[in-house]
Amino acid sequence: MKHYIEQRSRDWFELRLGKVTSTRLRTVAKGTLAAQSKLLDEIQYEIEHPDEALAKNIDGFGFATPSAIRLGREREDWLVARYEIQRQKDWGRRVEIDRPGFIVHDAIPEFGASLDWLLPDRVGEGKTRVDHTKHEYALKHGMLKEDESQVYAHAMCAGLELADYVSYCPDYEDEAARLAIVEVKLDRAYMNHLYAELNRFLKHLRAGTRPTLPKRNNLVPSFYD
């Protein structure tokens, strides 16, 4: 379900309560046993104490520095505008960009994501860079590994298997290379793996239990025990 609300608004923070979001999916799929248990505690606290959790999340985001937030929003808008212009050139047609503030997965109500934008056949994830090294990596190699879980979460919530991963570095020396658009065909097998890890995590959340170390090997965490 799409929600057309302003990201970082009170309604946006409220919608995220009690959910595995795109930033949390990395912990669900790849985090240590301690990190996963801590995340389960955090989400359960949000469910049981929504008012306190909402206030804490808003305060923790850093609204004491509104100028920095305004700059971030401006850069996001610049990136999307440049992406739209470039894709119209690439495809020779008008590009219809959809920008919901938050999407909740149709079949998993505890799973949601804040997408940068949507096209009918793909999700869009944009990164405005001040680190030239990361931008150059995107130019040469494509999507950064650190952004993989986020992009997959967006696609899963939108029900799509294609993404445009965009790196924008406004002060990059080569003006023609300031915008890098990487089309990513998402791996269905890996997406199914993420769904499996998410479902195991949510089984614990719904039951109020925590993952434990299996008796067969006390060094490997397992959601099955």
C-alpha positions as CSV (number, residue, x, y, z in Angstrom):
1,M,0.0,0.0,0.0
2,K,1.3,3.4,-1.0
3,H,1.2,6.3,1.4
4,Y,1.6,9.8,0.0
5,I,3.1,11.5,3.0
6,E,6.1,13.6,3.5
7,Q,9.2,11.7,4.5
8,R,10.5,12.6,8.0
9,S,7.1,14.0,8.9
10,R,5.3,12.9,12.1
11,D,3.0,10.7,10.0
12,W,6.0,9.1,8.3
13,F,7.6,8.2,11.6
14,E,4.3,6.9,12.9
15,L,3.9,4.6,9.9
16,R,7.3,3.1,10.5
17,L,6.6,2.1,14.0
18,G,6.7,-1.7,14.6
19,K,8.0,-2.5,11.1
20,V,11.1,-3.9,9.5
21,T,12.1,-1.0,7.2
22,S,14.7,-1.0,4.4
23,T,17.5,0.0,6.8
24,R,16.5,-2.7,9.2
25,L,16.4,-5.5,6.6
26,R,20.2,-5.7,6.6
27,T,20.3,-6.6,10.3
28,V,17.4,-9.1,9.8
29,A,19.3,-10.9,7.0
30,K,23.0,-10.4,7.9
31,G,23.2,-9.1,11.5
32,T,24.7,-11.0,14.4
33,L,22.6,-12.9,16.8
34,A,22.9,-10.0,19.3
35,A,22.0,-7.4,16.7
36,Q,18.9,-9.3,15.6
37,S,17.8,-9.8,19.2
38,K,18.3,-6.1,19.9
39,L,16.3,-5.2,16.8
40,L,13.5,-7.5,17.9
41,D,13.5,-5.7,21.3
42,E,13.3,-2.3,19.6
43,I,10.4,-3.2,17.3
44,Q,8.5,-4.8,20.2
45,Y,9.0,-1.6,22.2
46,E,7.6,0.4,19.4
47,I,4.5,-1.8,19.2
48,E,3.9,-1.8,23.0
49,H,4.8,1.9,23.6
50,P,4.0,3.7,20.4
51,D,3.8,7.3,21.9
52,E,7.1,7.0,23.7
53,A,8.8,5.3,20.7
54,L,7.5,8.0,18.3
55,A,8.8,10.8,20.4
56,K,12.2,9.0,20.7
57,N,12.5,8.3,17.0
58,I,11.7,11.9,16.0
59,D,14.1,13.3,18.5
60,G,16.8,10.8,17.5
61,F,16.6,11.8,13.9
62,G,18.2,15.2,14.6
63,F,15.5,17.8,14.1
64,A,17.7,20.2,16.1
65,T,19.4,20.9,12.7
66,P,16.6,21.7,10.3
67,S,19.0,23.5,7.8
68,A,20.8,20.2,7.2
69,I,17.5,18.4,6.6
70,R,16.4,21.1,4.1
71,L,19.7,20.7,2.3
72,G,19.2,17.0,2.1
73,R,15.7,17.4,0.7
74,E,17.0,19.9,-1.9
75,R,19.7,17.5,-3.0
76,E,17.2,14.7,-3.3
77,D,15.0,16.9,-5.5
78,W,18.0,17.8,-7.7
79,L,18.9,14.2,-8.1
80,V,15.4,13.1,-9.1
81,A,15.1,16.0,-11.6
82,R,18.4,15.1,-13.3
83,Y,17.4,11.4,-13.3
84,E,14.1,12.3,-15.0
85,I,15.8,14.4,-17.7
86,Q,18.4,11.7,-18.4
87,R,15.9,8.9,-18.6
88,Q,13.7,10.9,-21.0
89,K,16.7,11.3,-23.2
90,D,17.6,7.6,-22.9
91,W,14.1,6.3,-23.7
92,G,12.8,9.1,-26.0
93,R,9.6,9.5,-24.0
94,R,8.2,11.2,-21.0
95,V,9.0,9.6,-17.7
96,E,6.2,9.3,-15.2
97,I,7.8,9.4,-11.7
98,D,5.7,8.4,-8.7
99,R,6.9,9.5,-5.3
100,P,5.0,7.9,-2.4
101,G,6.5,8.7,1.0
102,F,6.2,5.1,2.3
103,I,5.1,1.7,1.0
104,V,3.8,-1.1,3.2
105,H,4.2,-4.6,1.7
106,D,0.9,-6.0,0.4
107,A,1.2,-9.3,2.2
108,I,3.5,-8.5,5.1
109,P,2.1,-5.6,7.2
110,E,5.2,-5.5,9.4
111,F,7.4,-4.7,6.4
112,G,7.7,-1.3,4.8
113,A,10.1,1.0,2.9
114,S,10.7,4.7,2.1
115,L,11.4,4.7,-1.6
116,D,13.0,7.6,-3.4
117,W,10.7,7.2,-6.4
118,L,8.9,4.6,-8.5
119,L,8.4,3.9,-12.2
120,P,5.8,1.4,-13.5
121,D,8.5,-1.3,-13.9
122,R,11.2,-0.3,-11.4
123,V,12.1,1.3,-8.1
124,G,14.5,4.2,-7.9
125,E,17.2,4.7,-5.3
126,G,19.3,7.8,-5.4
127,K,22.5,8.7,-3.5
128,T,23.9,12.2,-3.5
129,R,27.6,11.9,-2.9
130,V,30.2,14.0,-1.3
131,D,32.6,11.1,-1.2
132,H,34.1,10.9,-4.7
133,T,35.4,7.4,-4.1
134,K,31.9,6.0,-3.7
135,H,30.7,7.8,-6.8
136,E,33.7,6.5,-8.8
137,Y,32.9,3.0,-7.6
138,A,29.3,3.4,-8.8
139,L,30.6,4.6,-12.2
140,K,32.9,1.7,-12.6
141,H,31.2,-1.2,-10.9
142,G,27.6,-0.3,-10.2
143,M,25.7,-0.6,-6.9
144,L,27.6,-0.4,-3.7
145,K,27.3,-3.5,-1.5
146,E,26.3,-1.4,1.5
147,D,23.2,-0.3,-0.4
148,E,22.1,-3.7,-1.6
149,S,19.7,-4.6,1.2
150,Q,18.0,-1.2,1.0
151,V,17.4,-1.5,-2.8
152,Y,16.1,-5.0,-2.4
153,A,13.7,-3.9,0.4
154,H,12.3,-1.2,-1.8
155,A,11.7,-3.6,-4.7
156,M,10.2,-6.2,-2.4
157,C,7.7,-3.7,-1.0
158,A,6.8,-2.4,-4.4
159,G,6.5,-5.9,-6.0
160,L,9.2,-5.2,-8.6
161,E,12.4,-6.9,-9.7
162,L,14.1,-4.0,-11.5
163,A,15.8,-1.0,-10.0
164,D,17.6,2.1,-11.1
165,Y,20.4,2.8,-8.7
166,V,21.6,6.4,-9.1
167,S,24.7,8.0,-7.8
168,Y,24.9,11.8,-8.1
169,C,28.0,13.8,-7.2
170,P,27.4,17.5,-8.0
171,D,31.0,18.6,-7.6
172,Y,32.6,15.8,-9.5
173,E,35.3,17.1,-11.8
174,D,34.0,15.4,-14.9
175,E,30.7,17.2,-15.4
176,A,29.4,14.6,-17.8
177,A,30.0,11.9,-15.2
178,R,28.3,13.5,-12.3
179,L,25.2,11.4,-12.7
180,A,25.5,7.6,-12.9
181,I,22.4,5.5,-13.5
182,V,22.9,1.8,-12.9
183,E,20.1,-0.5,-14.0
184,V,20.0,-3.5,-11.6
185,K,18.1,-6.7,-12.4
186,L,17.4,-8.0,-9.0
187,D,18.3,-11.6,-8.3
188,R,15.1,-13.6,-7.6
189,A,17.0,-16.3,-5.6
190,Y,18.5,-13.7,-3.3
191,M,15.2,-12.0,-2.9
192,N,13.7,-15.3,-1.8
193,H,16.5,-15.7,0.7
194,L,15.7,-12.2,2.1
195,Y,12.0,-13.2,2.4
196,A,13.0,-16.4,4.2
197,E,15.1,-14.4,6.7
198,L,12.4,-11.8,7.1
199,N,9.7,-14.5,7.8
200,R,11.9,-16.2,10.4
201,F,12.5,-12.8,12.1
202,L,8.8,-12.0,12.1
203,K,7.9,-15.4,13.6
204,H,10.0,-14.4,16.7
205,L,8.4,-10.9,16.7
206,R,4.9,-12.3,16.7
207,A,5.6,-15.0,19.2
208,G,7.6,-12.7,21.5
209,T,10.6,-15.1,21.4
210,R,14.2,-14.5,20.5
211,P,16.6,-16.6,18.3
212,T,18.9,-18.9,20.1
213,L,22.2,-20.7,19.4
214,P,21.6,-24.2,18.1
215,K,22.8,-27.1,20.2
216,R,24.5,-28.7,17.3
217,N,26.9,-25.8,16.9
218,N,27.2,-23.1,19.5
219,L,29.0,-20.8,17.1
220,V,26.3,-20.4,14.5
221,P,23.1,-18.4,15.3
222,S,19.9,-20.0,14.0
223,F,16.3,-18.8,13.7
224,Y,15.1,-22.5,13.7
225,D,15.8,-23.1,17.4
